[in-house]
Amino acid sequence: MPDLQELDAALPALLRRGPAEVLAEIEGAQRAAAAAYPPEPSIIPPPEHVYPWGHRWWWRFLAFPCVLRCGWAHIEDLVRDDLEPFVMRIGESPREEISQGISEHAVLRNVRRRSRIEAAIRRHAAWAHVEQEPYRGRGEGAH
């Protein structure tokens, strides 16, 4: 059985980077996270993965359940927006323009998805939970 010195000597050879490099990377990520802006507030609860009846197991759906746990959830098809084609104009620097076009499309797709989810949650709250504390007095169309 190898002793601790042999393991300490072998460990850096097994890793692509040494323990000091890994620790420095972790500490750098922690500093960056502490200095970053806080996440944007949202009414969207954490999603749950679901597989609705009649769909293949790899067809990913997310359920965004009511925060009051009444049993309602907005089901979001993760593949739906990916199937929509998009057009990019390619000019003199195609590599940069393709990368930028894909990034812009991804941002737009996420904005649309977030808007759909928030609208569904607001409609549900206005319809089903109008008398409960977080929603009292807001009525239809309130934010």
Secondary structure by P-SEA (a helix, b strand, c coil): cccaaaaaaaccccccccaaaaaaaaaaaaaaaaaccccccccccbbbbbbcccccccbbbbbbcccccccbbbbbcccccccbbbbbbbcccaaaaaaaaaaaaaaaaaaaaaaaaaaaaaaaaaccccccccccccccccc
